[in-house]
């Protein structure tokens, strides 16, 4: 079993995050020890006060100093407890903050193949829900641990000083509480780990359905979606009930054992108290011992009460560490920076497959000269988008080599390679921010004049000016802009940065024909002197390309100009004719 799948391994890794807060841990321990020991001493004082009450009346002369001492220590205990809770809260939140930071930083380093393969909702659940569960478990766990350990040790010491025989009764019965808690704890951990996994599945399902709600409604899929949601939700319900049932057993079980301790102390203490005249227990001693027995068992009750949170936290932490253990992209530290890119691209006998047993691209050769306009066409699944992923090094080739400006892309940094490309995808992405910030995403230091110039070149300026606050309008959701307007913003981003190479994956698919004509003229100006790769279906986009690559089953089966390929009458001509007929 891997390190992250065992409770001990998970807890050990979790505690490493606490190392940076050792000063706060020490403060918590000191405050916990101080508050508990003073509370125990107050119990002694209460016993003394009880002994001031005799058959002859109350000895106020002896009781008054004792009451004053009790009144003096109570606020001190309160302050120490406040400091302890402050320190443990800070430890918990500092630890969780670092955990979130590490998770998000690791997500930026993970290869796209992991992001593409995993449910986005499940990843989101690990970053949000699982981290919250760790936070709650840590918070309660530290507080109960610090006070509980000191209370147990302190009460034992005080009880031994009063009567070691009665203390022995307490110690003999205590292991039963540990045994009960240990058995139930194991059952809880397994169920809470299963519960966390189902929560991730449910979050992923909800995320997918919300993102595709238009399609759900368009195809009348609501009932089916509800049934699938109900099935996952029911599994979560059943698992959650079982997890809570097991965890709920802990508290009453340990309370039963602790009641035996209290009863044992009461019986043996009473027998000793009746011997007070011959030097045995006093009534005050019995009062102290009963309070100590209650204080001694209280931590077991409290700790058993947070078993649910602790087990949930450990189960969630194991999912978090599983994510952190995913292999990141290889380091770029020893790689060269691509400078003065001339836009030439070579694909030398390239092989690639998403799944080893299903080859996709095999033996692909391509030599693109600087400034050439390359159109990529072919049926769905032929490898067009995959080729773009390889050019951008979102995925690494499994065989062969890709070179940019004569340099193998595996030997240059990803950042410098990707900075040499401007990319507009069919699936547009607009984040929550102003229109200006969205356009300047690839060039944050751009002036407003540069942003406006880019927007005008992309024919986005007119609709942006109509927004409530123009370029300072905050775009908060998809409904505020049409799909075409979102596409225009994406195109304006590229217009602003103007890198030496461009990738346009159905970049005008969401734009009406009239606007497309304007955009096409802007593209002509933008692509002049720049290498461009265009994945397109519209004949108007393909016709003017310097070279058309016709892909089929991961291979380039034809290449040439539109006129040459039509004259040839091959696969390309069939594609064009079939679209014309459609």
C-alpha positions in Angstrom: 0.0 0.0 0.0 1.4 3.4 -0.9 2.4 6.0 1.6 -0.6 8.2 1.1 -3.1 5.3 1.5 -2.2 4.5 5.1 -3.4 6.6 8.0 0.1 6.7 9.5 1.7 7.8 6.3 -1.0 10.4 5.7 -0.7 11.8 9.2 3.1 11.9 9.0 2.9 14.0 5.8 0.3 16.2 7.3 2.4 16.9 10.3 5.3 18.0 8.1 3.2 21.0 7.2 3.0 21.9 10.9 6.8 22.2 11.2 6.8 25.8 10.2 4.6 26.6 13.2 6.7 25.0 15.9 6.7 28.2 17.9 2.9 28.2 18.0 2.9 24.5 18.8 5.2 25.3 21.8 2.9 28.2 22.9 -0.1 25.9 22.6 1.5 23.2 24.8 2.6 25.7 27.4 -0.9 27.3 27.6 -2.6 23.9 27.6 -0.3 22.7 30.4 -0.8 25.9 32.4 -4.6 26.0 32.1 -5.0 22.3 32.9 -2.6 22.3 35.9 -4.2 25.5 37.3 -7.7 23.9 36.8 -6.5 20.8 38.6 -5.1 22.9 41.4 -8.4 24.8 41.6 -10.0 21.4 42.2 -7.7 20.9 45.2 -8.7 24.3 46.5 -12.4 23.4 46.2 -11.7 20.2 48.2 -10.1 22.4 50.9 -13.1 24.7 50.9 -15.3 21.6 51.4 -13.3 20.5 54.4 -14.0 23.9 56.0 -17.6 22.8 56.3 -17.9 20.6 59.4 -20.7 19.4 61.7 -20.0 22.4 63.9 -20.6 24.8 61.0 -18.5 26.7 58.4 -15.0 27.9 59.3 -15.0 31.2 57.3 -11.6 32.2 58.6 -10.0 29.2 56.8 -12.4 29.3 53.8 -12.1 32.9 52.8 -8.4 32.8 51.7 -9.1 29.6 49.7 -12.0 31.3 47.9 -9.9 34.4 47.2 -7.2 32.1 45.7 -9.8 30.3 43.5 -11.1 33.7 42.3 -7.6 34.8 41.4 -6.8 31.7 39.3 -10.0 31.4 37.3 -9.3 34.5 35.0 -5.7 33.2 34.5 -7.1 29.9 33.3 -9.4 31.7 30.9 -6.6 33.8 29.4 -4.4 30.7 29.0 -7.2 28.8 27.3 -7.8 31.8 24.9 -4.1 31.9 24.0 -4.2 28.1 23.4 -7.2 28.4 21.1 -5.7 31.4 19.3 -2.4 29.4 18.7 -4.2 26.2 17.5 -6.4 28.2 15.2 -3.4 29.9 13.6 -1.6 26.6 13.2 -4.6 25.0 11.5 -5.3 27.9 9.1 -1.6 28.4 8.3 -1.2 24.7 7.6 -4.3 24.6 5.3 -3.2 27.8 3.5 0.2 26.2 2.7 -1.6 23.0 1.6 -3.9 24.9 -0.8 -0.9 26.8 -2.1 1.0 23.6 -2.8 -2.1 22.0 -4.5 -2.7 24.9 -6.8 1.0 25.3 -7.6 1.2 21.6 -8.4 -1.9 21.8 -10.6 0.0 24.4 -12.7 2.9 21.9 -13.2 0.8 18.8 -14.0 0.7 17.8 -17.6 -2.5 18.3 -19.6 -2.9 14.6 -20.0 -3.8 14.4 -16.3 -6.2 17.4 -16.4 -7.8 15.9 -19.6 -8.2 12.4 -18.1 -9.5 13.4 -14.6 -13.0 14.8 -13.8 -12.6 18.5 -13.3 -15.3 18.4 -10.6 -13.3 15.8 -8.7 -10.1 17.9 -8.8 -12.2 20.9 -7.6 -13.6 18.8 -4.8 -10.0 17.9 -3.6 -9.0 21.6 -3.7 -12.1 22.8 -1.9 -14.0 20.1 0.0 -11.1 17.9 1.0 -9.0 20.8 2.2 -11.9 22.2 4.3 -12.3 18.7 5.9 -8.6 18.7 6.7 -8.9 22.2 8.2 -11.8 21.2 10.5 -10.1 18.0 11.6 -6.9 19.7 12.3 -8.5 22.5 14.3 -10.4 20.2 16.6 -7.7 17.6 16.7 -5.0 20.0 17.9 -7.2 21.5 20.5 -8.3 18.2 22.0 -4.8 16.7 21.7 -3.0 19.5 23.6 -5.6 19.8 26.4 -6.3 16.0 26.5 -2.8 14.8 27.0 -1.9 17.3 29.7 -5.3 16.7 31.5 -4.8 12.9 31.5 -1.2 13.1 32.8 -2.0 15.9 35.3 -5.0 14.2 36.8 -3.1 11.0 37.2 -0.3 12.8 39.1 -2.7 14.6 41.3 -4.7 11.4 42.0 -1.6 9.4 42.9 -0.7 12.0 45.5 -4.1 11.6 47.0 -4.5 7.8 46.9 -2.6 5.5 44.7 -4.9 2.5 45.2 -8.0 4.3 43.8 -5.8 5.7 41.0 -4.9 2.1 40.1 -8.6 1.3 39.7 -8.8 4.2 37.2 -5.7 3.1 35.2 -6.9 -0.5 35.0 -10.3 0.3 33.5 -8.9 3.0 31.0 -7.4 0.7 28.3 -11.0 -0.5 27.5 -11.8 3.0 26.2 -8.7 2.9 24.0 -9.6 -0.5 22.6 -13.1 0.5 21.8 -12.0 3.7 20.1 -9.3 2.0 18.0 -11.7 -0.6 16.5 -14.3 2.0 15.6 -11.7 4.4 14.3 -10.6 1.9 11.7 -14.1 1.4 10.4 -14.6 5.2 10.3 -11.5 5.9 8.3 -12.4 3.4 5.5 -15.9 4.8 5.3 -14.9 8.4 5.2 -12.3 7.8 2.5 -15.0 6.2 0.4 -17.3 9.1 1.2 -14.7 11.6 0.0 -14.3 9.8 -3.3 -18.1 9.7 -3.9 -18.3 13.5 -3.1 -15.7 14.1 -5.7 -17.7 12.0 -8.2 -20.8 14.0 -7.4 -19.1 17.3 -7.7 -17.7 16.3 -11.1 -21.2 15.2 -12.3 -22.8 18.5 -11.2 -19.9 20.5 -12.7 -20.3 18.7 -16.1 -24.1 19.1 -16.1 -24.1 22.8 -15.2 -21.5 23.5 -18.0 -23.7 21.6 -20.5 -27.1 22.7 -19.2 -28.2 24.0 -22.6 -27.5 20.6 -24.2 -29.2 18.8 -21.3 -32.4 20.9 -21.9 -32.1 20.7 -25.7 -32.0 16.9 -25.8 -34.6 16.5 -23.0 -32.0 14.9 -20.8 -33.3 16.4 -17.5 -34.9 13.2 -16.2 -32.0 11.0 -17.1 -29.6 13.5 -15.4 -31.8 13.6 -12.3 -31.8 9.8 -12.2 -28.0 9.6 -12.5 -27.6 12.3 -9.9 -30.0 10.4 -7.6 -28.0 7.2 -8.0 -24.7 8.9 -7.0 -26.4 10.9 -4.3 -28.0 7.7 -2.9 -24.6 6.0 -2.7 -23.2 9.1 -0.9 -26.2 9.0 1.4 -25.7 5.3 2.3 -21.9 5.7 2.7 -22.4 8.8 4.8 -24.9 7.2 7.1 -22.6 4.2 7.7 -19.6 6.5 8.4 -21.7 8.6 10.8 -23.1 5.4 12.4 -19.6 4.0 13.1 -18.3 7.3 14.4 -21.4 7.8 16.6 -20.6 4.5 18.3 -17.4 5.9 19.7 -18.7 8.5 22.1 -21.3 6.4 23.9 -19.0 3.4 24.1 -16.2 5.4 25.6 -18.6 7.2 27.9 -19.8 3.8 29.2 -16.2 2.9 30.0 -15.6 6.3 31.6 -18.8 5.9 33.7 -17.3 2.7 35.1 -14.2 4.7 36.1 -16.3 7.3 37.8 -18.4 4.6 39.6 -15.2 2.8 40.7 -13.7 6.0 42.1 -17.0 6.7 43.9 -17.2 3.3 45.6 -13.6 3.0 46.6 -13.4 6.7 47.6 -16.5 6.4 49.8 -15.0 3.4 51.6 -11.9 5.4 52.3 -13.9 8.5 53.3 -15.6 6.7 56.1 -12.2 6.1 57.7 -11.5 9.9 57.9 -11.3 9.8 61.7 -8.4 7.3 61.4 -6.4 9.3 58.8 -8.2 8.1 55.7 -9.9 10.1 53.0 -11.7 13.3 54.0 -14.9 14.4 52.3 -12.9 17.1 50.6 -10.5 14.5 49.3 -13.4 12.5 47.9 -14.8 15.6 46.3 -11.4 16.2 44.7 -11.0 12.6 43.5 -14.5 12.5 41.9 -13.7 15.8 40.1 -10.4 14.4 39.0 -12.0 11.2 37.8 -14.4 13.3 35.7 -11.6 15.5 34.4 -9.5 12.4 33.6 -12.3 10.8 31.5 -13.4 14.0 29.9 -10.6 14.1 27.3 -11.5 10.5 26.2 -15.1 11.7 25.6 -13.9 14.8 23.8 -11.4 12.9 21.7 -13.9 10.3 20.7 -16.3 13.1 19.8 -13.8 14.4 17.2 -13.0 11.0 15.8 -15.5 11.8 13.0 -13.6 15.0 12.0 -10.2 13.4 12.4 -11.1 10.4 10.2 -12.7 12.6 7.6 -9.7 14.8 7.6 -7.3 11.9 7.2 -9.4 10.4 4.4 -9.5 13.8 2.6 -5.8 14.3 3.2 -5.0 11.0 1.5 -6.9 12.2 -1.6 -5.0 15.5 -1.5 -1.6 13.8 -1.3 -2.6 11.4 -4.1 -3.0 14.5 -6.3 0.3 16.0 -5.0 2.0 12.7 -5.9 1.0 12.9 -9.5 4.0 13.3 -11.7 4.6 16.9 -12.8 5.9 18.0 -16.2 9.6 17.5 -16.5 11.6 20.5 -15.3 12.8 23.3 -17.7 15.6 24.4 -15.5 18.4 23.1 -17.8 16.6 24.1 -21.0 17.5 27.0 -23.3 15.2 30.0 -23.9 13.9 30.3 -27.5 14.9 33.7 -28.7 14.4 35.5 -32.1 12.1 32.8 -33.3 11.9 32.9 -37.1 8.7 30.8 -37.3 10.1 27.8 -39.1 8.7 24.4 -37.8 9.9 20.9 -38.6 8.2 17.6 -37.7 10.6 14.8 -38.2 9.0 11.3 -38.2 6.7 12.1 -35.3 4.7 9.4 -33.5 2.1 10.0 -30.8 -0.8 8.2 -29.1 -2.9 9.2 -26.1 -3.2 5.5 -25.2 -0.2 3.2 -26.0 -2.4 0.5 -27.5 -4.2 2.9 -29.8 -1.7 4.7 -32.2 -2.9 8.0 -33.5 -0.1 9.9 -35.3 2.5 7.8 -37.0 5.6 8.8 -39.0 4.4 12.4 -39.5 6.8 14.6 -41.5 6.4 18.3 -42.1 8.6 21.2 -43.0 7.0 24.6 -42.6 9.0 27.6 -43.8 9.0 31.0 -42.0 5.9 33.0 -42.8 3.9 30.2 -44.4 0.2 30.0 -44.0 -0.7 26.3 -43.3 -4.3 25.0 -43.3 -5.0 21.7 -41.6 -8.1 19.8 -42.8 -9.5 16.3 -42.3 -12.4 14.3 -40.8 -13.1 14.3 -37.0 -10.6 12.4 -35.0 -7.9 12.5 -37.7 -5.4 14.3 -35.4 -5.8 18.0 -36.2 -6.1 19.2 -32.6 -3.6 16.6 -31.5 -1.1 18.2 -33.9 -1.7 21.6 -32.3 -1.2 20.0 -28.8 2.2 18.7 -30.0 3.3 22.0 -31.5 2.5 23.8 -28.3 4.0 20.9 -26.3 0.9 20.4 -24.3 1.7 16.8 -24.9 5.2 15.3 -25.7 5.7 13.2 -28.8 6.3 9.5 -28.2 8.7 9.2 -31.1 10.5 11.5 -33.5 11.2 15.2 -33.0 9.6 18.6 -33.5 12.0 21.6 -34.1 11.2 25.3 -34.0 13.8 27.7 -35.6 16.0 24.6 -35.8 15.9 23.9 -32.1 14.3 20.7 -30.8 11.3 21.8 -28.6 12.2 19.3 -25.9 15.5 21.3 -25.4 13.8 24.7 -25.0 11.6 26.0 -22.1 7.9 25.5 -22.5 7.3 29.2 -21.6 9.5 30.5 -24.3 8.1 28.1 -26.8 4.4 28.9 -26.0 5.2 32.6 -25.9 6.2 32.3 -29.6 2.7 31.2 -30.5 -0.6 33.1 -30.5 -3.5 30.8 -30.1 -7.2 31.1 -30.6 -9.3 28.0 -30.0 -12.8 27.1 -30.9 -13.7 26.8 -27.2 -13.3 30.4 -26.0 -12.2 31.3 -22.5 -13.2 34.5 -20.9 -12.4 34.9 -17.1 -14.0 37.1 -14.5 -12.5 40.5 -15.0 -12.8 43.6 -17.1 -12.9 43.5 -20.9 -9.5 45.3 -20.9 -8.0 42.7 -18.6 -9.3 39.8 -20.8 -7.7 41.3 -23.9 -4.4 42.1 -22.1 -4.1 38.6 -20.6 -1.0 37.8 -22.6 0.4 41.3 -22.2 -0.5 42.7 -18.8 1.5 45.9 -19.2 -0.3 46.9 -22.4 -1.6 50.5 -22.5 -5.3 51.2 -23.0 -4.4 52.6 -26.4 -2.8 49.3 -27.4 -5.8 47.3 -26.1 -8.2 49.5 -28.0 -6.1 49.1 -31.2 -6.2 45.3 -30.8 -9.9 45.3 -30.2 -10.5 47.4 -33.3 -8.4 45.1 -35.4 -10.5 42.2 -34.1 -13.7 44.1 -34.7 -14.5 43.9 -31.0 -14.3 47.6 -30.2 -17.9 48.4 -31.2 -19.6 45.9 -28.9 -17.2 46.7 -26.0 -18.1 50.3 -26.2 -21.7 49.4 -25.9 -21.0 47.6 -22.6 -22.1 49.4 -19.4 -18.5 50.7 -18.5 -16.8 50.1 -21.8 -13.4 48.5 -21.4 -13.8 48.6 -17.6 -16.9 46.5 -17.6 -16.5 43.5 -15.4 -17.5 40.3 -17.2 -18.8 37.9 -14.5 -20.5 35.1 -16.4 -21.1 33.6 -19.8 -24.6 35.1 -20.2 -23.2 38.7 -20.5 -21.6 38.0 -23.9 -22.6 36.0 -26.9 -20.3 33.2 -28.1 -19.3 35.3 -31.0 -18.3 38.2 -28.8 -16.3 36.0 -26.5 -14.5 34.7 -29.6 -13.7 38.3 -30.7 -12.2 39.0 -27.3 -10.0 35.9 -27.7 -8.9 37.1 -31.1 -8.1 40.5 -29.8 -5.8 38.9 -27.2 -3.7 37.5 -30.1 -3.9 40.8 -32.0 -2.3 42.6 -29.0 0.7 40.3 -28.5 1.4 39.4 -32.2 3.9 36.5 -31.7 5.9 35.1 -34.6 3.6 32.1 -35.0 -0.2 31.7 -34.9 -2.5 28.8 -34.2 -6.2 29.3 -35.1 -8.4 26.3 -34.3 -11.7 27.1 -35.8 -11.2 30.7 -34.6 -14.1 32.1 -36.6 -16.5 29.3 -36.0 -18.8 31.4 -33.7 -18.8 34.5 -35.9 -21.4 35.4 -38.5 -20.3 35.5 -42.2 -20.2 39.4 -42.4 -18.0 39.7 -39.3 -15.9 36.8 -40.5 -15.0 38.7 -43.7 -13.8 41.6 -41.6 -11.9 39.3 -39.3 -10.3 37.5 -42.3 -8.9 40.8 -43.5 -7.5 41.4 -40.1 -6.0 37.9 -40.0 -4.4 38.6 -43.4 -2.7 41.6 -41.9 -1.8 39.8 -38.7 -0.4 36.7 -40.4 1.7 38.6 -42.9 5.3 37.6 -42.3 4.2 35.1 -39.6 3.9 31.4 -39.6 0.3 30.3 -39.1 -1.5 27.0 -38.6 -5.2 27.1 -39.2 -7.6 24.3 -38.4 -10.7 25.1 -40.4 -13.7 23.7 -42.2 -14.9 26.7 -44.1 -13.7 26.9 -47.6 -13.0 30.6 -47.4 -10.4 30.0 -44.7 -8.7 27.1 -46.5 -8.6 28.5 -50.1 -5.9 31.1 -49.6 -3.5 28.9 -47.6 0.1 28.6 -48.9 -0.1 24.9 -48.1 -3.0 22.6 -47.1 -2.3 19.5 -45.0 -4.9 16.9 -45.5 -4.9 14.5 -42.5 -6.5 11.1 -42.2 -6.0 8.7 -39.3 -2.9 10.6 -38.0 -1.2 10.8 -41.3 -0.8 13.6 -43.8 -2.2 11.9 -46.9 -2.1 15.0 -49.2 -0.6 18.4 -49.2 -0.5 21.3 -51.6 -2.5 24.4 -52.6 -6.3 24.3 -52.9 -6.1 24.4 -56.7 -3.5 21.6 -56.8 -5.5 19.3 -54.5 -8.7 19.9 -56.3 -7.1 19.2 -59.6 -5.7 16.0 -58.1 -9.2 14.8 -57.3 -8.1 12.9 -54.2 -9.3 12.8 -50.5 -9.3 16.6 -50.2 -11.5 17.0 -53.2 -13.9 14.5 -51.8 -14.1 16.4 -48.5 -14.7 19.7 -50.3 -17.3 18.2 -52.6 -19.1 16.5 -49.8 -19.4 19.9 -47.9 -20.6 21.6 -51.0 -23.3 18.9 -51.5 -24.2 19.2 -47.8 
